[in-house]
């Protein structure tokens, strides 16, 4: 039984989405139409390919075995298409997956969904914490569309667009003694600290977290938490201090009525945040639309030339 490229596209989409409903939306097909395509694929390969589980459609061992060859064929066929079909966000029901830490998600998600409500009401977004061990394979396969973060070692077949570079500041409650006079290094380190230890592989701020754990006296590391938002809530009700990325600090300070304090020289450095996507999807109209949308959101609100957060202007 012969199969066509459209059958292989359906296979690859099912593999990526693990859901008949989501895959049908991605392919602009009805579920019965996609079920017929899956039946033909099963007959051709002599294998169920996908089985229902509590978490959706899981690929069989045979499906995983042929996945690489299918993607190679689809990638090769894409080069023969003179002009990719246009992406119409207003009519699309596509689902996109973003790899981004809670640091970025807290700033991005509200603005992104507000924009999509107007421009792309049928588009859905899935945000997944990035794991550097699987990040390349997820971008290459299309399991994830775009990553946001640092990831300086991710280079093979990966496109990168710098968004901004930022340093670190401290947040404290309103009326904290540090708001009256900027503390010197010894005074700052002697304060009670909330230390954020995200423990995510590839976390952009891991180096700064390690540095703080090294220089703040052990007795002054009063609390360790897994997220910056939790640290901000603790600071709001205590005299403790938390060091955060500058842009996130401003966001949380505005939301929770906190004060921002410049830190003394602590050797925390800065981090460069970028959009990353795989070369396979560089010319994909949907991916390009998503990149432009993210750039419009994440490129706003940074003051060029400031020490804590510097927007990077690129052509």
PAVEXDO-343844 format. One line per 8 residues: number of its first residue (from 1); for each residue x, y, z of N, C-alpha, C. Coordinates in steps of 0.1 Angstrom, whole numbers. Layout:
BEGIN
NUM> X,Y,Z,X,Y,Z,X,Y,Z; ... $
# end
This chain:
BEGIN
1> 8,-12,0,0,0,0,9,12,0; 7,21,-10,15,33,-12,11,44,-2; 21,52,3,18,63,11,25,75,4; 20,87,8,25,100,2,32,108,13; 37,120,8,43,129,17,33,134,28; 20,135,23,10,140,33,8,130,44; 9,117,41,8,107,51,20,108,61; 32,111,56,44,112,64,43,125,73 $
9> 37,136,67,35,148,75,25,145,87; 15,137,84,6,134,95,13,125,105; 21,116,101,29,108,111,37,117,120; 45,126,113,54,135,121,46,144,130; 35,149,126,26,157,135,21,150,146; 16,138,144,11,129,155,22,126,165; 34,124,160,46,121,169,49,133,177; 47,145,172,51,157,179,40,161,189 $
17> 27,160,185,16,164,193,11,154,203; 13,141,200,8,130,209,-7,131,211; -14,137,202,-29,139,204,-35,139,190; -45,131,188,-52,131,175,-59,144,172; -65,150,183,-72,163,181,-62,174,178; -51,175,185,-42,186,182,-35,184,169; -32,172,165,-26,169,152,-35,173,141; -48,170,143,-58,173,132,-59,188,130 $
25> -58,196,141,-59,210,140,-46,215,133; -35,210,137,-22,214,130,-23,212,115; -29,201,111,-29,197,97,-41,202,90; -50,209,97,-62,215,91,-71,203,85; -72,192,93,-80,181,89,-91,178,100; -101,171,97,-110,166,107,-104,154,114; -109,150,125,-104,138,132,-107,126,124; -118,124,118,-121,112,110,-111,111,98 $
33> -108,123,92,-98,123,81,-84,118,86; -80,123,97,-67,119,102,-67,105,107; -78,100,112,-79,86,116,-78,77,103; -83,81,92,-81,73,80,-67,73,75; -60,84,77,-46,85,73,-38,76,82; -41,76,95,-34,67,105,-36,53,101; -48,49,98,-51,35,94,-43,31,82; -41,40,73,-33,37,61,-18,35,65 $
41> -14,44,73,0,43,78,2,29,85; -7,26,94,-6,13,101,-6,1,92; -14,2,81,-14,-9,72,-1,-10,64; 4,2,61,17,2,53,28,-4,61; 29,1,74,41,-3,82,38,-16,90; 26,-21,89,23,-33,97,25,-32,112; 21,-20,117,24,-18,131,13,-7,136; 9,-8,148,-1,2,153,5,17,153 $
49> 18,18,154,25,31,153,22,40,166; 9,42,169,5,50,180,-6,43,188; -4,42,201,-14,36,210,-19,46,220; -31,45,224,-37,54,234,-32,51,248; -28,61,255,-24,60,269,-31,71,277; -28,71,290,-34,82,298,-30,96,295; -18,96,288,-13,110,284,-14,112,269; -22,105,262,-24,108,248,-20,96,239 $
57> -16,99,227,-12,89,217,3,87,218; 7,75,223,22,73,225,27,65,213; 39,68,208,45,61,197,50,47,201; 48,37,192,54,24,195,69,24,192; 75,13,195,89,12,192,92,13,177; 83,8,168,84,9,154,83,23,149; 74,31,155,72,45,152,85,53,155; 91,50,166,103,57,170,114,53,161 $
65> 114,41,156,125,36,147,125,43,134; 113,46,129,112,52,115,111,67,116; 110,73,128,108,87,129,119,95,123; 132,91,125,143,98,119,143,99,104; 140,87,98,139,87,83,128,95,78; 116,95,85,105,103,81,109,118,81; 115,122,91,119,137,92,129,140,82; 138,131,79,148,134,68,141,136,55 $
73> 131,127,52,124,128,39,116,141,39; 109,145,50,102,157,50,111,170,48; 122,169,55,132,181,54,137,182,39; 140,171,33,144,171,19,133,176,10; 121,172,12,110,176,3,107,191,5; 110,196,16,107,211,19,116,219,10; 128,214,6,137,222,-2,132,223,-17; 122,214,-20,117,214,-34,105,223,-35 $
81> 100,228,-24,88,237,-25,92,251,-28; 88,257,-39,93,270,-42,89,281,-32; 77,281,-28,72,290,-18,64,283,-7; 68,284,5,59,278,16,46,284,17; 36,277,20,22,283,22,22,293,33; 14,304,30,14,315,40,7,310,53; 11,316,64,5,313,77,-5,325,80; -18,321,83,-28,330,86,-32,329,101 $
89> -25,337,109,-28,336,124,-42,338,128; -49,346,121,-63,349,125,-72,337,123; -68,328,114,-76,316,111,-70,303,117; -58,304,122,-51,292,126,-56,287,139; -55,273,140,-58,266,153,-45,259,157; -34,263,153,-22,256,156,-18,258,171; -11,247,175,-5,248,189,10,249,188; 16,259,195,30,261,196,35,257,210 $
97> 48,252,210,54,249,222,67,257,224; 67,264,235,79,273,238,87,267,250; 100,267,249,108,263,260,113,275,267; 109,277,279,113,289,286,111,287,301; 120,293,309,120,291,323,109,300,329; 106,298,342,96,306,349,99,320,349; 113,324,349,117,338,348,111,344,336; 113,338,324,108,344,312,93,343,311 $
105> 87,331,315,73,329,313,65,339,321; 69,343,333,61,352,341,60,366,334; 70,369,326,70,382,319,63,381,306; 65,369,299,61,368,285,46,364,284; 42,354,292,29,348,290,17,358,290; 16,367,300,4,376,300,4,385,287; 15,390,283,16,398,271,13,390,258; 18,378,258,16,370,246,2,366,244 $
113> -5,362,255,-19,358,254,-28,370,251; -24,381,257,-32,393,254,-31,396,239; -20,395,233,-18,398,219,-25,387,210; -24,375,214,-30,364,206,-46,365,207; -51,370,217,-66,372,218,-71,380,206; -63,390,202,-66,398,191,-62,393,177; -49,389,177,-43,385,164,-45,370,160; -46,362,170,-47,347,167,-55,340,177 $
121> -68,342,178,-76,337,189,-77,322,189; -74,315,178,-74,300,178,-61,294,181; -51,301,182,-37,296,185,-36,293,199; -30,281,202,-28,278,216,-13,277,219; -9,279,231,5,279,235,8,270,247; 18,262,245,23,253,256,37,257,260; 38,261,273,51,265,278,57,254,287; 70,250,283,76,239,290,90,244,295 $
129> 94,240,307,107,244,312,118,237,304; 128,244,300,138,238,291,148,229,299; 151,219,292,162,210,298,173,209,287; 184,214,291,195,215,281,199,202,275; 196,191,282,200,177,277,191,174,264; 179,179,264,170,175,253,166,187,244; 171,198,247,167,210,240,169,210,225; 181,205,221,184,205,207,175,195,200 $
137> 173,183,205,165,173,198,150,178,198; 145,185,208,132,190,207,130,201,197; 140,210,195,139,220,185,141,213,171; 150,204,170,152,197,157,140,190,152; 133,183,161,122,174,157,109,182,155; 109,195,160,97,202,160,88,200,172; 92,192,181,85,190,194,83,203,201; 94,211,200,93,225,205,96,235,193 $
145> 89,246,193,91,255,182,102,265,184; 103,271,196,113,281,199,117,280,214; 129,283,217,134,283,231,138,298,234; 137,302,246,141,315,251,150,313,262; 162,318,261,171,317,273,186,320,268; 195,314,276,209,317,273,215,306,264; 218,294,269,222,282,262,233,285,252; 245,290,257,256,294,248,262,282,241 $
153> 260,270,246,266,258,240,257,252,229; 245,257,227,236,252,217,239,259,204; 246,253,195,251,259,182,248,251,170; 248,238,170,247,230,158,233,232,152; 232,237,140,220,239,132,210,248,139; 214,256,148,205,264,156,207,279,152; 196,285,150,196,300,147,193,307,160; 199,319,162,198,326,174,196,341,172 $
161> 187,347,179,185,361,178,186,367,193; 196,375,195,198,381,208,186,391,211; 181,390,223,170,398,228,175,410,237; 182,406,247,188,416,256,198,410,265; 205,418,272,215,414,282,211,421,295; 211,413,306,207,419,319,216,414,330; 216,423,340,224,420,352,214,418,364; 218,420,376,210,417,388,209,428,397 $
169> 197,428,404,194,438,414,188,431,426; 186,438,437,180,432,449,166,437,450; 157,429,456,143,434,459,142,433,474; 135,443,480,132,443,494,118,449,496; 112,447,508,99,453,511,100,469,511; 89,475,509,89,490,511,92,493,525; 101,503,527,104,507,541,116,499,547; 122,490,539,133,483,544,145,492,546 $
177> 154,490,555,165,499,558,174,501,545; 174,492,536,183,493,524,177,504,515; 164,507,516,158,518,507,162,532,511; 167,533,524,171,547,528,186,550,524; 194,540,524,208,542,520,213,529,513; 219,530,502,225,519,495,235,512,503; 234,499,506,243,492,515,256,489,508; 267,489,516,280,485,511,280,469,511 $
185> 291,464,506,291,449,503,289,441,516; 296,445,527,296,437,539,281,438,545; 276,450,545,262,451,550,252,443,542; 254,444,529,245,436,520,245,421,523; 258,416,524,259,402,526,255,397,540; 255,407,549,251,403,563,236,403,565; 229,407,555,214,407,556,209,392,554; 197,390,559,191,376,557,187,375,542 $
193> 191,364,536,189,363,522,179,351,519; 171,354,508,163,343,502,171,339,489; 175,327,488,183,322,477,174,314,468; 174,318,455,167,311,445,176,300,439; 172,288,440,179,277,434,170,269,425; 169,273,412,159,267,403,162,253,400; 175,249,399,179,235,397,173,230,384; 172,238,374,168,234,361,180,233,352 $
201> 181,222,344,193,221,335,192,232,325; 203,239,323,203,250,314,198,263,318; 194,264,331,189,276,337,198,288,334; 193,298,328,202,310,324,209,316,336; 203,316,348,208,323,359,216,314,369; 219,302,365,226,292,374,239,297,379; 247,304,371,260,309,375,258,320,386; 249,329,385,246,339,395,242,332,408 $
209> 233,322,407,228,315,419,240,309,426; 249,302,418,260,296,425,270,306,431; 271,317,425,280,328,431,274,333,444; 261,335,444,255,340,457,256,330,468; 255,317,464,256,306,474,270,306,480; 280,310,472,294,310,476,297,322,485; 292,334,482,297,346,489,288,350,500; 275,346,501,267,350,512,270,340,523 $
217> 273,345,535,277,336,547,265,326,549; 269,314,552,260,303,553,248,306,563; 252,313,574,242,316,584,232,326,579; 236,334,569,226,344,563,218,339,552; 221,327,547,212,321,537,200,314,545; 190,323,548,180,318,557,170,309,550; 168,311,537,158,303,530,162,301,515; 160,288,510,162,285,496,149,282,490 $
225> 146,287,479,133,284,472,135,281,458; 125,275,451,128,271,437,124,281,426; 118,292,430,114,302,420,115,316,425; 117,325,416,118,339,419,105,345,424; 94,340,419,81,345,424,80,342,439; 84,330,443,83,327,457,92,336,466; 104,338,461,113,347,468,107,361,470; 100,366,460,94,379,461,83,379,471 $
233> 75,369,472,64,368,482,70,368,496; 81,361,498,87,361,511,93,374,515; 100,381,505,105,394,508,95,404,512; 83,403,506,72,412,508,68,413,523; 70,402,530,65,401,544,76,400,554; 88,402,550,100,400,559,110,411,557; 121,411,564,132,420,562,143,413,553; 139,402,547,149,395,539,151,402,526 $
241> 162,397,519,167,403,506,167,392,496; 163,395,484,165,385,473,171,392,461; 180,385,454,187,390,442,180,383,430; 176,392,421,169,387,409,174,393,396; 172,387,385,174,393,372,167,407,371; 173,417,366,168,431,367,154,432,361; 151,426,350,138,428,344,127,421,351; 130,409,356,120,402,364,118,409,378 $
249> 129,415,383,127,423,396,118,434,394; 119,441,383,110,453,380,96,448,379; 94,437,372,80,431,370,74,428,384; 81,421,392,76,416,405,75,428,415; 84,437,414,83,449,423,70,457,420; 67,459,407,55,466,403,43,458,408; 43,445,406,31,437,409,29,436,424; 40,435,432,38,433,446,42,445,455 $
257> 44,456,449,47,469,456,60,467,465; 71,462,458,84,460,464,93,471,460; 104,473,467,114,482,463,126,475,457; 132,482,447,144,477,440,157,484,446; 167,476,449,179,482,454,191,477,446; 199,487,442,211,483,434,221,475,444; 226,464,439,235,456,447,249,462,447; 257,460,457,272,464,456,278,454,446 $
265> 291,456,444,298,447,434,299,433,440; 292,424,434,292,410,438,298,400,429; 302,405,417,307,396,407,297,386,401; 284,391,400,274,382,394,274,382,379; 280,392,373,280,392,359,267,396,353; 265,392,340,252,394,333,249,382,325; 237,381,319,234,370,311,227,375,298; 230,369,287,224,373,274,213,363,271 $
273> 201,369,269,189,361,266,186,362,251; 183,350,245,181,350,230,169,341,227; 164,343,215,154,334,209,163,324,201; 159,311,202,166,300,195,156,292,188; 159,288,175,151,279,168,160,271,158; 155,259,153,163,251,145,163,255,130; 174,253,124,175,256,110,164,251,101; 159,239,105,148,232,97,136,241,96 $
281> 133,250,106,121,257,106,123,272,104; 135,276,99,139,290,97,130,297,87; 126,290,77,117,296,67,103,292,68; 99,285,78,86,281,81,77,293,84; 67,296,77,59,308,79,53,309,93; 49,298,99,43,298,112,54,301,123; 65,295,121,76,298,130,81,312,129; 82,317,117,86,331,115,76,341,121 $
289> 63,338,120,53,346,126,55,346,142; 57,335,147,59,334,162,71,341,166; 82,340,158,94,347,162,92,362,162; 85,367,152,82,382,151,74,386,163; 64,378,167,55,381,178,63,382,191; 72,372,193,80,371,205,90,383,206; 96,386,195,105,397,194,98,411,197; 86,412,193,78,424,195,75,426,210 $
297> 73,415,217,70,415,231,83,416,240; 92,407,237,104,406,246,114,417,243; 113,424,231,122,435,228,117,448,233; 105,448,239,100,461,245,104,463,259; 104,475,263,105,478,277,119,478,283; 129,476,275,143,476,280,150,489,276; 156,495,286,162,508,283,177,507,278; 180,509,265,193,508,260,203,516,269 $
305> 214,509,272,225,517,278,225,515,293; 214,510,300,215,509,314,223,497,318; 229,497,330,238,487,334,230,474,337; 218,475,343,211,463,347,205,456,335; 200,463,325,193,456,314,195,465,301; 201,458,292,204,466,279,198,459,267; 189,466,260,184,460,248,195,459,237; 194,449,230,204,447,219,197,449,206 $
313> 201,460,199,195,463,186,202,456,175; 195,448,167,202,441,156,193,443,143; 200,442,131,192,443,119,183,431,117 $
# end
